[in-house]
Amino acid sequence: MLGVTAGSMFGARGAKADGKVFACLVDGAMSFKLGAESSAHARALALSGAELWDPSGMHRPFKDWVAVPFEHSDEWGHLAEAALHRLRQKL
């Protein structure tokens, strides 16, 4: 993706654009910042095993982020594009 570089968030490897992380790989799942109000967020949460991402593990999930397990890795590219699009719309 144009303008995307490697980055990290909470020690997890991720993808960033314009200095902001929009996706990261954690424990075999890819987490995407899709925006709680978006249709992409709803579609991602509808995938089996997907859940709001809780990077602390202390039951305080990030409402805008969805962790999508590896079994749905065929969806990761589309979700990354949606997260990147959302990020760039906010700028």
Steps between C-alpha positions, in 0.01 A plus 500: 500500500628839406656693787477214752800411712577255779432620850417374844237549767520351849798295379301345215612524139269705290433720203489877517435793275543867571664406832197307629459124543184360341568124516716270710573131541450358850486135606400362161231760440513821304342803664359785295391849601174513307292743703216376716241673283614350168349220296849344470515480882162321508605259222827421678326433833258265323788265409522199731760552771535874432474731799578850616875525551609514864876564486535512878313173559325675789147507351537853362462451126552779250155566350637602158727196461404145397732198537440254215645148543731337247221271377364811325833618363344512154306805630804678643588686180149644463489596867842665480380706204187602693708598805743699283211674322346595837834635623545715195143630516570626854802707388 
